[in-house]
Amino acid sequence: MGILVLPHTEAEEKILREFLKENGIEFFFTETTSESHPGAYPQSIEEYNSEIAEAEAAYERGDSISAEELKKIMQTW
């Protein structure tokens, strides 16, 4: 599992690095771009609306599961 963190300043990055190191948490830093990590950057209203429309269409096709089904699946993780 990975978590993408985008510190806003060098000071924030320094604090984050120190926190992770002190707590023995493995980490690495890499340059990110909107192409390499599209979910980490603000969406345009058009992109947002497109995702909503896609999700609604998937739901209408039956391409979804209930919360109860999700809970059962998660218990196997």
C-alpha positions as CSV (number, residue, x, y, z in Angstrom):
1,M,0.0,0.0,0.0
2,G,1.2,3.5,-0.7
3,I,0.1,6.9,0.3
4,L,0.9,10.0,-1.8
5,V,1.6,13.1,0.2
6,L,2.2,16.5,-1.4
7,P,3.8,18.9,1.1
8,H,3.2,22.5,0.2
9,T,6.5,23.9,1.6
10,E,10.1,22.7,2.2
11,A,9.4,23.0,6.0
12,E,6.4,20.7,5.7
13,E,8.5,18.2,3.8
14,K,11.3,18.3,6.4
15,I,8.8,17.7,9.2
16,L,7.2,14.8,7.3
17,R,10.6,13.2,6.7
18,E,11.6,13.5,10.3
19,F,8.3,12.1,11.5
20,L,8.5,9.1,9.2
21,K,12.1,8.4,10.1
22,E,11.5,8.7,13.9
23,N,8.6,6.3,13.6
24,G,10.5,3.7,11.5
25,I,8.2,4.1,8.6
26,E,9.7,3.3,5.2
27,F,9.3,6.1,2.7
28,F,10.6,7.5,-0.6
29,F,10.2,10.8,-2.3
30,T,9.7,11.2,-6.0
31,E,8.7,14.0,-8.2
32,T,5.0,14.0,-9.1
33,T,3.2,15.4,-12.0
34,S,-0.5,15.6,-13.0
35,E,0.3,12.9,-15.6
36,S,2.0,10.5,-13.1
37,H,-0.5,11.1,-10.3
38,P,-3.7,12.5,-11.8
39,G,-5.7,12.1,-8.6
40,A,-3.3,14.2,-6.6
41,Y,-4.2,17.4,-8.5
42,P,-7.3,19.5,-8.7
43,Q,-9.9,18.5,-11.3
44,S,-11.6,20.8,-13.7
45,I,-15.3,21.0,-13.4
46,E,-15.6,19.1,-16.7
47,E,-13.5,16.2,-15.3
48,Y,-15.5,16.1,-12.1
49,N,-18.8,16.1,-14.0
50,S,-17.5,13.4,-16.4
51,E,-16.6,11.1,-13.4
52,I,-20.0,11.6,-11.9
53,A,-21.7,10.8,-15.2
54,E,-19.6,7.7,-15.6
55,A,-20.4,6.5,-12.0
56,E,-24.1,7.1,-12.6
57,A,-24.0,5.1,-15.8
58,A,-22.1,2.2,-14.1
59,Y,-24.8,2.2,-11.3
60,E,-27.6,2.1,-13.8
61,R,-25.9,-0.8,-15.6
62,G,-25.8,-2.7,-12.3
63,D,-22.0,-2.4,-12.1
64,S,-22.0,-1.8,-8.4
65,I,-22.1,-3.6,-5.1
66,S,-23.9,-2.9,-1.8
67,A,-22.2,-1.7,1.3
68,E,-22.9,-5.1,2.9
69,E,-21.3,-6.9,0.0
70,L,-18.3,-4.6,0.3
71,K,-18.0,-5.4,4.0
72,K,-17.9,-9.1,3.2
73,I,-15.2,-8.7,0.6
74,M,-13.2,-6.5,3.0
75,Q,-13.2,-9.2,5.6
76,T,-11.2,-11.4,3.3
77,W,-8.4,-8.9,2.9
